[in-house]
Amino acid sequence: MEGGEPYVQTDRPITFLHVHDCLELGYCYSGSGVFIVGEKVIPYETGDVSFINHTEVHLASSAPGTHSDWCWVYLDPVRLASPPGEDGSQFDPTGLAGPGFNNILSGKSHPAIGRVVLRMIEELRGKPPGWESALRALTWELMILVQRVAPPLQKSIQPCDYERLAPALQMLTSGYAGPLRVGELARCCGLSEPHFRRLFNRTIGRSPRTYWNDLRLRMAASLLRSTGRSVLEISSTVGFETLSSFNRLFRARYGKSPRALRSSMAES
């Protein structure tokens, strides 16, 4: 196990996706933004926990013009928490991945998980007497809590599943505020446009345009939550040419207008 040091997540564009050979845990102390995890675009905010295993390519970015403060912990739950003589399969995070698994665990919905990760960070930073035993116990507790809120275990997603589309995903996430050019996305993957569209839909489960719009709308929601910018400024920042198209797509995605969503966030 390692990590526990403060980390400032900037708003620099996501230009590559990476994977670790262990479980990556994160705790967001402040700020908001989005994680790209495989085909998923997942917003985060203060108090949230990230849970990303060794099979999923990923990267994060804070909302444009902002930063967020994190701490990361890297560990192998099977080796750390398995009792002597047992196979430790109940601590294996491999199945906690894929389209049905939300890698961002809300601090508001799952406060117990947030408390466990914070305690892990404190033990790892301070290393008081018995810290290694404490971390084993906390890892045990964490895995039980996460498995309780996760969907049924599913087939793990291997990093190579997205290897062919990785250049396009990187181009989309680094340039989401610009126009969508599917032909360029196809060429950067070395594919014809029809082949690229079929592969994207089959692998990601959405068309390139739907994925692109979802990314822009999720980043807009992060800006509504974390800044005082006007709705018009936010719509322009995330790349919408008109306020009317932004409002229409936003309402279709979230079931309410941007202003209504901001108001509900302020009240919660």
Backbone as CSV, one residue per row, in Angstrom:
resi,resn,N_x,N_y,N_z,CA_x,CA_y,CA_z,C_x,C_y,C_z
1,MET,0.851,-1.194,0.000,0.000,0.000,0.000,0.881,1.236,0.000
2,GLU,0.470,2.232,-0.788,1.208,3.492,-0.820,0.242,4.617,-1.137
3,GLY,0.752,5.860,-1.086,-0.077,7.027,-1.373,-0.346,7.831,-0.117
4,GLY,-1.462,8.570,-0.135,-1.852,9.372,1.011,-1.387,10.805,0.968
5,GLU,-0.606,11.180,-0.048,-0.109,12.544,-0.136,-1.119,13.439,-0.848
6,PRO,-1.192,14.725,-0.470,-2.118,15.643,-1.141,-1.792,15.774,-2.627
7,TYR,-2.829,15.944,-3.432,-2.654,16.082,-4.874,-3.666,17.102,-5.391
8,VAL,-3.184,18.046,-6.183,-4.063,19.052,-6.785,-4.390,18.618,-8.204
9,GLN,-5.683,18.362,-8.457,-6.147,17.990,-9.790,-6.504,19.257,-10.551
10,THR,-5.783,19.551,-11.627,-6.037,20.763,-12.393,-7.148,20.528,-13.410
11,ASP,-7.411,21.575,-14.190,-8.415,21.468,-15.245,-7.775,21.192,-16.598
12,ARG,-6.507,20.745,-16.606,-5.872,20.470,-17.896,-6.664,19.397,-18.634
13,PRO,-6.707,19.495,-19.944,-7.474,18.514,-20.719,-6.975,17.089,-20.493
14,ILE,-7.882,16.145,-20.597,-7.516,14.732,-20.496,-6.938,14.314,-21.848
15,THR,-5.632,14.095,-21.903,-4.969,13.788,-23.163,-4.467,12.356,-23.230
16,PHE,-4.620,11.596,-22.153,-4.256,10.182,-22.191,-5.022,9.478,-21.082
17,LEU,-5.169,8.173,-21.237,-5.807,7.352,-20.213,-4.779,6.357,-19.711
18,HIS,-4.805,6.053,-18.427,-3.819,5.138,-17.867,-4.500,4.097,-16.992
19,VAL,-3.729,3.096,-16.589,-4.243,2.033,-15.741,-3.163,1.652,-14.738
20,HIS,-3.570,1.252,-13.537,-2.638,0.812,-12.501,-2.710,-0.713,-12.365
21,ASP,-1.698,-1.288,-11.731,-1.704,-2.734,-11.509,-2.290,-3.092,-10.151
22,CYS,-3.057,-2.163,-9.564,-3.657,-2.396,-8.256,-4.932,-1.560,-8.165
23,LEU,-5.579,-1.594,-7.011,-6.771,-0.771,-6.775,-6.347,0.654,-6.442
24,GLU,-6.963,1.619,-7.111,-6.718,3.035,-6.817,-7.938,3.610,-6.093
25,LEU,-7.710,4.124,-4.898,-8.748,4.827,-4.143,-8.406,6.315,-4.112
26,GLY,-9.427,7.143,-4.162,-9.202,8.573,-4.046,-10.264,9.215,-3.181
27,TYR,-9.878,10.297,-2.502,-10.855,11.074,-1.726,-10.754,12.530,-2.169
28,CYS,-11.898,13.128,-2.547,-11.940,14.512,-3.010,-12.227,15.440,-1.830
29,TYR,-11.228,16.223,-1.428,-11.390,17.152,-0.311,-12.109,18.433,-0.724
30,SER,-11.950,18.829,-1.989,-12.630,20.037,-2.463,-12.647,20.036,-3.981
31,GLY,-13.611,20.772,-4.539,-13.695,20.922,-5.978,-14.647,19.949,-6.640
32,SER,-14.670,19.990,-7.967,-15.528,19.108,-8.753,-14.952,18.973,-10.151
33,GLY,-15.459,18.010,-10.901,-14.994,17.761,-12.254,-15.558,16.469,-12.766
34,VAL,-14.827,15.812,-13.657,-15.285,14.538,-14.202,-14.140,13.538,-14.249
35,PHE,-14.487,12.268,-14.129,-13.595,11.159,-14.387,-14.013,10.518,-15.710
36,ILE,-13.034,10.181,-16.521,-13.255,9.313,-17.657,-12.739,7.948,-17.231
37,VAL,-13.614,6.957,-17.177,-13.224,5.593,-16.790,-13.748,4.656,-17.874
38,GLY,-12.844,4.168,-18.731,-13.296,3.373,-19.855,-14.262,4.167,-20.705
39,GLU,-15.459,3.646,-20.890,-16.468,4.335,-21.685,-17.315,5.285,-20.851
40,LYS,-17.055,5.353,-19.550,-17.913,6.120,-18.650,-17.407,7.545,-18.449
41,VAL,-18.331,8.496,-18.350,-18.030,9.884,-18.006,-18.767,10.154,-16.700
42,ILE,-18.014,10.309,-15.591,-18.632,10.327,-14.269,-18.255,11.611,-13.531
43,PRO,-19.228,12.430,-13.156,-18.895,13.654,-12.406,-18.516,13.327,-10.965
44,TYR,-17.715,14.211,-10.369,-17.378,14.082,-8.947,-17.484,15.446,-8.276
45,GLU,-17.588,15.434,-6.948,-17.623,16.665,-6.166,-16.986,16.408,-4.809
46,THR,-16.912,17.461,-4.012,-16.295,17.375,-2.694,-16.926,16.254,-1.862
47,GLY,-16.072,15.449,-1.225,-16.548,14.369,-0.369,-16.721,13.040,-1.056
48,ASP,-16.550,13.003,-2.381,-16.717,11.752,-3.115,-15.460,10.883,-3.031
49,VAL,-15.664,9.577,-3.222,-14.571,8.608,-3.237,-14.504,7.983,-4.624
50,SER,-13.298,7.872,-5.180,-13.115,7.141,-6.433,-12.610,5.741,-6.113
51,PHE,-13.098,4.762,-6.874,-12.752,3.355,-6.671,-12.527,2.758,-8.051
52,ILE,-11.264,2.580,-8.443,-10.936,2.154,-9.804,-9.951,0.999,-9.730
53,ASN,-10.359,-0.154,-10.243,-9.483,-1.315,-10.129,-8.485,-1.392,-11.283
54,HIS,-7.742,-2.484,-11.338,-6.622,-2.629,-12.255,-7.031,-2.907,-13.695
55,THR,-8.332,-3.023,-13.979,-8.769,-3.350,-15.338,-9.263,-2.144,-16.124
56,GLU,-9.421,-0.983,-15.495,-10.084,0.134,-16.161,-9.134,1.303,-16.423
57,VAL,-9.032,1.692,-17.708,-8.271,2.881,-18.061,-9.052,4.108,-17.612
58,HIS,-8.328,5.155,-17.187,-9.026,6.290,-16.588,-8.142,7.527,-16.528
59,LEU,-8.774,8.662,-16.253,-8.111,9.908,-15.896,-9.189,10.889,-15.458
60,ALA,-8.764,11.925,-14.733,-9.710,12.911,-14.207,-9.308,14.312,-14.634
61,SER,-10.280,15.210,-14.608,-10.020,16.619,-14.856,-11.005,17.440,-14.045
62,SER,-10.513,18.517,-13.432,-11.410,19.420,-12.718,-12.229,20.235,-13.711
63,ALA,-13.311,20.821,-13.211,-14.134,21.679,-14.055,-13.282,22.828,-14.595
64,PRO,-13.533,23.273,-15.838,-12.709,24.321,-16.442,-12.578,25.552,-15.559
65,GLY,-11.350,26.032,-15.428,-11.092,27.220,-14.622,-11.033,26.968,-13.137
66,THR,-11.061,25.692,-12.712,-11.032,25.363,-11.285,-9.971,24.290,-11.029
67,HIS,-9.782,23.957,-9.772,-8.958,22.805,-9.411,-9.654,22.063,-8.283
68,SER,-9.242,20.849,-8.036,-9.791,20.066,-6.927,-8.644,19.421,-6.164
69,ASP,-8.878,19.158,-4.891,-7.853,18.611,-4.008,-8.188,17.169,-3.652
70,TRP,-7.233,16.272,-3.892,-7.422,14.841,-3.714,-6.291,14.235,-2.896
71,CYS,-6.546,13.037,-2.394,-5.504,12.131,-1.936,-5.785,10.766,-2.553
72,TRP,-4.706,10.046,-2.934,-4.848,8.745,-3.557,-4.195,7.686,-2.687
73,VAL,-4.775,6.508,-2.712,-4.221,5.355,-2.014,-4.202,4.192,-3.008
74,TYR,-3.077,3.485,-3.089,-2.918,2.361,-4.012,-2.667,1.094,-3.193
75,LEU,-3.473,0.053,-3.438,-3.358,-1.146,-2.619,-3.845,-2.379,-3.361
76,ASP,-3.467,-3.537,-2.858,-3.942,-4.832,-3.330,-4.779,-5.427,-2.208
77,PRO,-6.119,-5.324,-2.277,-6.955,-5.792,-1.167,-6.800,-7.266,-0.855
78,VAL,-6.596,-8.093,-1.891,-6.481,-9.531,-1.655,-5.263,-9.827,-0.783
79,ARG,-4.128,-9.260,-1.128,-2.906,-9.505,-0.361,-2.976,-8.863,1.017
80,LEU,-3.616,-7.701,1.093,-3.599,-6.943,2.345,-4.569,-7.477,3.383
81,ALA,-5.760,-7.894,2.932,-6.821,-8.191,3.889,-7.135,-9.671,4.050
82,SER,-6.610,-10.539,3.180,-6.978,-11.953,3.264,-6.424,-12.592,4.539
83,PRO,-7.268,-13.278,5.296,-6.767,-14.012,6.464,-5.822,-15.128,6.032
84,PRO,-4.852,-15.492,6.848,-3.928,-16.572,6.500,-4.679,-17.863,6.182
85,GLY,-4.285,-18.511,5.086,-4.882,-19.787,4.714,-6.152,-19.679,3.912
86,GLU,-6.662,-18.463,3.645,-7.870,-18.298,2.842,-7.509,-17.699,1.489
87,ASP,-8.377,-17.954,0.475,-8.038,-17.494,-0.875,-8.275,-16.006,-1.071
88,GLY,-9.049,-15.377,-0.208,-9.259,-13.937,-0.284,-10.126,-13.479,-1.429
89,SER,-10.896,-14.376,-2.039,-11.696,-13.985,-3.198,-12.738,-12.927,-2.855
90,GLN,-13.180,-12.916,-1.582,-14.178,-11.916,-1.202,-13.612,-10.504,-1.204
91,PHE,-12.281,-10.379,-1.278,-11.651,-9.065,-1.314,-11.153,-8.693,-2.702
92,ASP,-11.445,-9.521,-3.696,-10.966,-9.276,-5.056,-11.811,-8.184,-5.711
93,PRO,-11.210,-7.052,-6.103,-11.990,-5.954,-6.700,-12.193,-6.092,-8.207
94,THR,-11.728,-7.186,-8.818,-11.734,-7.297,-10.279,-13.128,-7.106,-10.867
95,GLY,-14.148,-7.688,-10.249,-15.500,-7.581,-10.790,-16.153,-6.239,-10.572
96,LEU,-15.530,-5.391,-9.765,-16.091,-4.066,-9.488,-15.609,-3.107,-10.568
97,ALA,-16.189,-3.227,-11.751,-15.753,-2.484,-12.924,-16.815,-2.618,-13.998
98,GLY,-16.584,-1.953,-15.121,-17.462,-2.110,-16.264,-18.610,-1.117,-16.310
99,PRO,-19.450,-1.212,-17.344,-20.504,-0.224,-17.571,-21.483,-0.060,-16.415
100,GLY,-21.769,-1.138,-15.687,-22.758,-1.043,-14.625,-22.227,-0.560,-13.288
101,PHE,-20.921,-0.363,-13.187,-20.326,0.022,-11.903,-19.984,1.503,-11.915
102,ASN,-20.483,2.241,-10.919,-20.183,3.672,-10.790,-18.927,3.817,-9.942
103,ASN,-17.835,4.234,-10.576,-16.546,4.323,-9.885,-16.455,5.479,-8.914
104,ILE,-17.399,6.405,-8.966,-17.426,7.514,-8.018,-18.537,7.258,-7.012
105,LEU,-18.143,7.068,-5.763,-19.093,6.783,-4.686,-19.385,8.079,-3.948
106,SER,-20.619,8.512,-4.023,-21.025,9.802,-3.474,-20.824,9.865,-1.965
107,GLY,-20.176,10.938,-1.518,-20.004,11.130,-0.081,-21.319,11.362,0.626
108,LYS,-22.286,11.937,-0.085,-23.594,12.181,0.519,-24.393,10.888,0.653
109,SER,-24.302,10.033,-0.368,-25.072,8.786,-0.347,-24.385,7.683,0.444
110,HIS,-23.050,7.710,0.497,-22.291,6.634,1.143,-21.257,7.213,2.117
111,PRO,-21.703,7.909,3.154,-20.747,8.556,4.067,-19.826,7.571,4.779
112,ALA,-20.281,6.350,5.035,-19.439,5.377,5.732,-18.205,5.031,4.899
113,ILE,-18.378,4.946,3.575,-17.241,4.647,2.707,-16.234,5.793,2.748
114,GLY,-16.737,7.020,2.702,-15.848,8.177,2.795,-15.069,8.193,4.094
115,ARG,-15.725,7.859,5.191,-15.028,7.855,6.487,-13.922,6.804,6.512
116,VAL,-14.181,5.639,5.932,-13.162,4.586,5.923,-11.943,5.025,5.111
117,VAL,-12.166,5.614,3.938,-11.040,6.046,3.108,-10.256,7.158,3.801
118,LEU,-10.938,8.080,4.463,-10.235,9.127,5.202,-9.369,8.531,6.313
119,ARG,-9.883,7.530,6.991,-9.090,6.879,8.043,-7.886,6.151,7.455
120,MET,-8.056,5.558,6.287,-6.926,4.909,5.628,-5.831,5.927,5.312
121,ILE,-6.238,7.087,4.805,-5.268,8.134,4.473,-4.541,8.605,5.728
122,GLU,-5.285,8.791,6.825,-4.668,9.234,8.075,-3.650,8.219,8.591
123,GLU,-3.992,6.936,8.533,-3.069,5.896,8.987,-1.817,5.851,8.109
124,LEU,-2.032,5.988,6.800,-0.904,5.912,5.877,0.018,7.115,6.012
125,ARG,-0.555,8.266,6.280,0.262,9.475,6.446,1.055,9.455,7.752
126,GLY,0.339,9.168,8.842,0.974,9.278,10.159,1.771,8.065,10.587
127,LYS,1.369,6.887,10.085,2.006,5.625,10.476,2.191,5.502,11.995
128,PRO,1.087,5.649,12.749,1.183,5.457,14.194,1.392,3.985,14.524
129,PRO,1.697,3.652,15.771,1.881,2.239,16.130,0.671,1.396,15.711
130,GLY,0.931,0.282,15.050,-0.143,-0.606,14.606,-0.818,-0.173,13.330
131,TRP,-0.215,0.768,12.578,-0.887,1.297,11.396,-1.122,0.237,10.319
132,GLU,-0.208,-0.706,10.178,-0.389,-1.732,9.148,-1.585,-2.628,9.466
133,SER,-1.740,-2.986,10.737,-2.900,-3.790,11.132,-4.190,-3.001,10.958
134,ALA,-4.124,-1.708,11.276,-5.304,-0.857,11.101,-5.714,-0.790,9.636
135,LEU,-4.727,-0.689,8.737,-5.045,-0.622,7.313,-5.642,-1.924,6.806
136,ARG,-5.189,-3.056,7.334,-5.794,-4.334,6.943,-7.266,-4.358,7.346
137,ALA,-7.550,-3.918,8.565,-8.934,-3.915,9.044,-9.792,-2.941,8.234
138,LEU,-9.234,-1.781,7.922,-9.981,-0.795,7.140,-10.227,-1.284,5.717
139,THR,-9.260,-1.993,5.129,-9.444,-2.549,3.789,-10.569,-3.575,3.792
140,TRP,-10.586,-4.418,4.807,-11.657,-5.397,4.962,-13.020,-4.688,4.995
141,GLU,-13.105,-3.661,5.842,-14.364,-2.924,5.973,-14.746,-2.245,4.660
142,LEU,-13.775,-1.648,3.997,-14.054,-0.953,2.740,-14.636,-1.897,1.695
143,MET,-14.005,-3.050,1.518,-14.469,-3.967,0.485,-15.880,-4.462,0.771
144,ILE,-16.198,-4.690,2.018,-17.557,-5.108,2.371,-18.559,-4.007,2.036
145,LEU,-18.230,-2.764,2.393,-19.143,-1.646,2.149,-19.359,-1.413,0.653
146,VAL,-18.276,-1.461,-0.135,-18.408,-1.217,-1.574,-19.208,-2.334,-2.238
147,GLN,-18.958,-3.582,-1.851,-19.696,-4.692,-2.451,-21.179,-4.632,-2.109
148,ARG,-21.524,-4.055,-0.973,-22.942,-3.921,-0.610,-23.682,-2.974,-1.543
149,VAL,-23.002,-1.933,-2.017,-23.694,-0.930,-2.839,-23.471,-1.153,-4.330
150,ALA,-22.600,-2.087,-4.699,-22.302,-2.339,-6.108,-23.346,-3.252,-6.722
151,PRO,-23.523,-3.181,-8.045,-24.399,-4.144,-8.727,-23.767,-5.517,-8.683
152,PRO,-24.511,-6.558,-9.048,-23.925,-7.902,-9.060,-22.632,-7.928,-9.855
153,LEU,-21.654,-8.694,-9.370,-20.356,-8.745,-10.030,-20.522,-9.159,-11.482
154,GLN,-19.758,-8.511,-12.333,-19.852,-8.746,-13.761,-18.476,-9.094,-14.311
155,LYS,-18.480,-9.529,-15.552,-17.208,-9.820,-16.202,-16.353,-8.569,-16.239
156,SER,-15.099,-8.698,-15.855,-14.221,-7.535,-15.802,-13.926,-7.006,-17.202
157,ILE,-13.645,-5.728,-17.242,-13.308,-5.075,-18.499,-11.787,-4.953,-18.573
158,GLN,-11.184,-5.509,-19.596,-9.739,-5.447,-19.754,-9.339,-4.146,-20.445
159,PRO,-8.191,-3.579,-20.099,-7.748,-2.342,-20.743,-7.699,-2.445,-22.263
160,CYS,-7.376,-3.630,-22.787,-7.258,-3.773,-24.238,-8.604,-3.630,-24.937
161,ASP,-9.718,-3.730,-24.189,-11.034,-3.580,-24.808,-11.178,-2.213,-25.470
162,TYR,-10.493,-1.203,-24.950,-10.619,0.160,-25.448,-9.367,0.639,-26.177
163,GLU,-8.406,-0.264,-26.373,-7.122,0.149,-26.939,-7.289,0.760,-28.327
164,ARG,-8.108,0.153,-29.163,-8.260,0.664,-30.526,-8.942,2.027,-30.549
165,LEU,-9.818,2.276,-29.568,-10.538,3.550,-29.538,-9.865,4.596,-28.653
166,ALA,-8.795,4.223,-27.969,-8.153,5.146,-27.029,-7.778,6.481,-27.669
167,PRO,-7.194,6.518,-28.890,-6.870,7.824,-29.482,-8.107,8.716,-29.668
168,ALA,-9.222,8.118,-30.042,-10.447,8.903,-30.234,-10.998,9.391,-28.898
169,LEU,-10.979,8.534,-27.882,-11.461,8.950,-26.561,-10.605,10.090,-26.022
170,GLN,-9.301,10.006,-26.242,-8.414,11.069,-25.789,-8.687,12.368,-26.532
171,MET,-8.921,12.262,-27.855,-9.215,13.456,-28.636,-10.537,14.084,-28.212
172,LEU,-11.531,13.250,-27.944,-12.821,13.770,-27.500,-12.719,14.467,-26.161
173,THR,-12.018,13.849,-25.208,-11.988,14.410,-23.862,-11.056,15.604,-23.734
174,SER,-10.073,15.718,-24.627,-9.202,16.897,-24.579,-9.774,18.060,-25.375
175,GLY,-10.655,17.761,-26.330,-11.196,18.819,-27.166,-12.703,18.846,-27.218
176,TYR,-13.345,18.500,-26.100,-14.805,18.392,-26.105,-15.493,19.718,-26.383
177,ALA,-14.807,20.849,-26.109,-15.442,22.151,-26.327,-15.405,22.572,-27.796
178,GLY,-14.658,21.840,-28.613,-14.604,22.147,-30.036,-15.645,21.359,-30.808
179,PRO,-15.690,21.557,-32.112,-16.674,20.829,-32.932,-16.346,19.342,-33.009
180,LEU,-17.372,18.538,-33.204,-17.195,17.095,-33.341,-16.882,16.765,-34.794
181,ARG,-15.739,16.132,-35.021,-15.340,15.723,-36.376,-15.085,14.223,-36.345
182,VAL,-16.106,13.462,-36.683,-16.016,12.006,-36.584,-14.969,11.454,-37.542
183,GLY,-14.818,12.077,-38.710,-13.816,11.619,-39.652,-12.413,11.681,-39.070
184,GLU,-12.104,12.768,-38.333,-10.789,12.896,-37.691,-10.617,11.845,-36.602
185,LEU,-11.677,11.581,-35.859,-11.609,10.558,-34.817,-11.301,9.194,-35.441
186,ALA,-11.964,8.908,-36.551,-11.729,7.622,-37.222,-10.290,7.520,-37.711
187,ARG,-9.802,8.595,-38.320,-8.444,8.562,-38.871,-7.384,8.385,-37.782
188,CYS,-7.602,9.010,-36.617,-6.600,8.879,-35.563,-6.559,7.460,-35.004
189,CYS,-7.616,6.689,-35.249,-7.639,5.278,-34.843,-7.238,4.354,-35.981
190,GLY,-6.978,4.926,-37.165,-6.607,4.117,-38.314,-7.761,3.340,-38.894
191,LEU,-8.985,3.890,-38.811,-10.180,3.181,-39.259,-10.953,4.030,-40.254
192,SER,-11.735,3.368,-41.096,-12.678,4.109,-41.927,-13.785,4.644,-41.028
193,GLU,-14.474,5.692,-41.490,-15.519,6.271,-40.646,-16.646,5.287,-40.354
194,PRO,-17.162,4.529,-41.341,-18.215,3.551,-41.018,-17.749,2.499,-40.015
195,HIS,-16.516,1.992,-40.205,-15.986,0.994,-39.263,-15.838,1.599,-37.876
196,PHE,-15.346,2.828,-37.819,-15.175,3.502,-36.524,-16.516,3.664,-35.815
197,ARG,-17.542,4.100,-36.532,-18.851,4.297,-35.908,-19.388,2.977,-35.344
198,ARG,-19.251,1.896,-36.105,-19.736,0.593,-35.628,-18.959,0.156,-34.380
199,LEU,-17.631,0.299,-34.428,-16.806,-0.113,-33.298,-17.105,0.734,-32.063
200,PHE,-17.282,2.029,-32.251,-17.566,2.929,-31.134,-18.897,2.566,-30.483
201,ASN,-19.919,2.377,-31.306,-21.238,2.025,-30.758,-21.201,0.689,-30.030
202,ARG,-20.499,-0.292,-30.589,-20.445,-1.619,-29.973,-19.653,-1.597,-28.663
203,THR,-18.554,-0.847,-28.623,-17.684,-0.848,-27.449,-18.177,0.095,-26.364
204,ILE,-18.574,1.290,-26.768,-18.954,2.331,-25.806,-20.437,2.265,-25.465
205,GLY,-21.237,1.714,-26.376,-22.668,1.629,-26.127,-23.418,2.888,-26.497
206,ARG,-22.727,3.847,-27.093,-23.326,5.111,-27.525,-22.629,5.554,-28.806
207,SER,-23.283,6.435,-29.539,-22.643,7.001,-30.720,-21.595,8.019,-30.291
208,PRO,-20.644,8.364,-31.167,-19.676,9.411,-30.811,-20.351,10.724,-30.428
209,ARG,-21.398,11.104,-31.129,-22.071,12.371,-30.808,-22.739,12.312,-29.433
210,THR,-23.387,11.216,-29.120,-24.030,11.097,-27.812,-22.990,11.132,-26.692
211,TYR,-21.881,10.435,-26.885,-20.801,10.442,-25.887,-20.251,11.848,-25.722
212,TRP,-20.029,12.550,-26.821,-19.491,13.916,-26.812,-20.439,14.871,-26.087
213,ASN,-21.722,14.802,-26.414,-22.682,15.673,-25.742,-22.777,15.360,-24.250
214,ASP,-22.730,14.072,-23.904,-22.800,13.700,-22.492,-21.607,14.261,-21.734
215,LEU,-20.423,14.202,-22.327,-19.230,14.755,-21.697,-19.382,16.256,-21.474
216,ARG,-19.859,16.975,-22.478,-20.035,18.430,-22.343,-21.067,18.778,-21.279
217,LEU,-22.155,18.021,-21.244,-23.205,18.318,-20.272,-22.762,18.003,-18.843
218,ARG,-22.017,16.922,-18.655,-21.532,16.598,-17.322,-20.529,17.644,-16.830
219,MET,-19.666,18.133,-17.721,-18.744,19.179,-17.321,-19.507,20.468,-17.000
220,ALA,-20.558,20.755,-17.754,-21.382,21.932,-17.461,-22.021,21.809,-16.082
221,ALA,-22.498,20.614,-15.739,-23.088,20.412,-14.413,-22.054,20.646,-13.313
222,SER,-20.800,20.232,-13.556,-19.742,20.484,-12.582,-19.505,21.976,-12.410
223,LEU,-19.532,22.728,-13.510,-19.347,24.178,-13.429,-20.511,24.852,-12.712
224,LEU,-21.727,24.381,-12.945,-22.872,24.929,-12.226,-22.739,24.713,-10.730
225,ARG,-22.151,23.575,-10.365,-22.006,23.220,-8.947,-20.868,23.990,-8.285
226,SER,-19.777,24.204,-9.013,-18.545,24.672,-8.368,-18.198,26.130,-8.639
227,THR,-18.911,26.807,-9.536,-18.586,28.199,-9.848,-19.860,29.038,-9.849
228,GLY,-19.651,30.344,-9.883,-20.770,31.273,-9.967,-20.969,31.810,-11.368
229,ARG,-20.368,31.161,-12.358,-20.501,31.620,-13.728,-21.959,31.571,-14.194
230,SER,-22.291,32.448,-15.114,-23.650,32.453,-15.653,-23.870,31.228,-16.524
231,VAL,-25.141,30.896,-16.717,-25.482,29.754,-17.564,-24.988,29.988,-18.987
232,LEU,-25.094,31.218,-19.464,-24.625,31.531,-20.817,-23.119,31.302,-20.928
233,GLU,-22.350,31.748,-19.937,-20.901,31.571,-19.971,-20.531,30.095,-19.915
234,ILE,-21.234,29.345,-19.096,-20.951,27.913,-18.992,-21.252,27.201,-20.294
235,SER,-22.369,27.538,-20.917,-22.730,26.876,-22.179,-21.658,27.131,-23.234
236,SER,-21.104,28.349,-23.259,-20.046,28.667,-24.209,-18.752,27.948,-23.856
237,THR,-18.438,27.859,-22.557,-17.196,27.220,-22.107,-17.136,25.762,-22.532
238,VAL,-18.263,25.067,-22.461,-18.270,23.643,-22.811,-18.587,23.400,-24.280
239,GLY,-18.686,24.486,-25.069,-18.702,24.318,-26.508,-20.034,24.402,-27.228
240,PHE,-21.093,24.875,-26.562,-22.377,25.003,-27.253,-22.450,26.349,-27.950
241,GLU,-22.885,26.338,-29.205,-22.945,27.567,-29.986,-24.117,28.442,-29.587
242,THR,-25.205,27.840,-29.136,-26.374,28.625,-28.737,-26.852,28.181,-27.359
243,LEU,-27.393,29.135,-26.621,-27.935,28.828,-25.304,-29.159,27.936,-25.411
244,SER,-29.944,28.101,-26.472,-31.166,27.305,-26.603,-30.843,25.821,-26.781
245,SER,-29.814,25.496,-27.597,-29.468,24.084,-27.767,-28.892,23.510,-26.476
246,PHE,-28.115,24.300,-25.751,-27.585,23.850,-24.467,-28.726,23.554,-23.489
247,ASN,-29.666,24.491,-23.361,-30.784,24.292,-22.441,-31.615,23.073,-22.821
248,ARG,-31.832,22.881,-24.113,-32.654,21.754,-24.570,-31.989,20.419,-24.229
249,LEU,-30.708,20.283,-24.558,-30.007,19.032,-24.286,-29.803,18.817,-22.788
250,PHE,-29.567,19.909,-22.067,-29.377,19.797,-20.621,-30.655,19.295,-19.951
251,ARG,-31.785,19.858,-20.344,-33.057,19.427,-19.764,-33.343,17.961,-20.106
252,ALA,-33.034,17.572,-21.337,-33.253,16.179,-21.730,-32.369,15.241,-20.919
253,ARG,-31.147,15.682,-20.582,-30.204,14.829,-19.843,-30.525,14.780,-18.357
254,TYR,-30.864,15.924,-17.744,-31.018,16.000,-16.290,-32.462,16.174,-15.816
255,GLY,-33.382,16.370,-16.752,-34.776,16.506,-16.360,-35.152,17.865,-15.811
256,LYS,-34.241,18.818,-15.863,-34.512,20.181,-15.399,-33.545,21.135,-16.090
257,SER,-33.858,22.422,-16.032,-33.003,23.416,-16.676,-31.711,23.601,-15.880
258,PRO,-30.678,24.195,-16.500,-29.450,24.461,-15.755,-29.687,25.311,-14.503
259,ARG,-30.526,26.321,-14.613,-30.790,27.170,-13.440,-31.498,26.386,-12.344
260,ALA,-32.437,25.526,-12.725,-33.151,24.726,-11.745,-32.202,23.730,-11.073
261,LEU,-31.284,23.161,-11.844,-30.324,22.231,-11.263,-29.415,22.941,-10.290
262,ARG,-28.945,24.137,-10.642,-28.101,24.917,-9.735,-28.845,25.228,-8.435
263,SER,-30.107,25.584,-8.544,-30.898,25.885,-7.346,-31.041,24.657,-6.455
264,SER,-31.285,23.495,-7.071,-31.454,22.274,-6.280,-30.141,21.883,-5.621
265,MET,-29.000,22.143,-6.274,-27.704,21.856,-5.677,-27.467,22.763,-4.471
266,ALA,-27.865,24.017,-4.584,-27.662,24.970,-3.486,-28.506,24.600,-2.268
267,GLU,-29.676,24.011,-2.526,-30.568,23.658,-1.421,-30.178,22.358,-0.739
268,SER,-29.441,21.486,-1.454,-29.111,20.164,-0.905,-27.932,20.242,0.058
